[in-house]
Amino acid sequence: MFSDTFAHYHKFNAITRIDAQPTLRIDETLDALVGMRWFSTLDDASRYLQVKVAESDSEKMALLTTVYCTNSGFAL
């Protein structure tokens, strides 16, 4: 019933290379802050949403469903 509404990433995931810098685990990040006096949230706030995409690859960042066309679910 709802399968046409959602994007299927199976084929895309099969050809996607593993991220060289995977998203950090929150528990490890918080553990690293123990005893720290200063810390910054600048990188934390922008790291995931600012992914460089080559102009030639920008068309791969859109999804077409039977309902509508939208950008990637990952805010790229």
KATADA-V848467 format. One record per residue. N is the residue number from 1. NEAR is the number of other C-alpha atoms within 10 Angstrom. D_CENTER is the distance of its C-alpha to the mean C-alpha in Angstrom with 1 decimal. Layout:
n={N N}
near={NEAR NEAR}
d_center={D_CENTER D_CENTER}
This chain:
n={1 2 3 4 5 6 7 8 9 10 11 12 13 14 15 16 17 18 19 20 21 22 23 24 25 26 27 28 29 30 31 32 33 34 35 36 37 38 39 40 41 42 43 44 45 46 47 48 49 50 51 52 53 54 55 56 57 58 59 60 61 62 63 64 65 66 67 68 69 70 71 72 73 74 75 76}
near={4 5 9 11 12 13 14 12 9 8 8 9 10 8 8 8 7 8 7 6 6 8 9 9 8 9 8 9 10 9 9 10 11 8 7 7 6 6 7 7 7 8 8 10 10 10 10 13 11 10 10 8 12 8 7 7 8 11 11 11 14 13 16 14 14 10 9 8 10 12 13 13 11 8 10 14}
d_center={26.8 23.1 21.7 22.0 19.9 16.6 14.7 15.3 12.7 15.5 16.7 13.5 12.4 15.9 15.7 12.4 13.2 12.2 10.1 13.1 11.7 9.9 8.8 12.3 14.2 15.6 19.1 19.2 18.2 20.9 23.4 23.0 24.0 27.2 30.2 28.3 30.0 27.3 23.6 21.1 18.0 17.3 14.7 13.2 13.0 11.3 9.5 5.8 6.8 9.1 8.0 11.4 12.1 15.7 17.8 18.9 15.4 14.5 16.2 13.8 11.1 13.6 14.6 18.3 19.7 23.3 22.7 21.0 18.6 15.3 12.1 8.9 8.0 4.4 6.9 7.1}
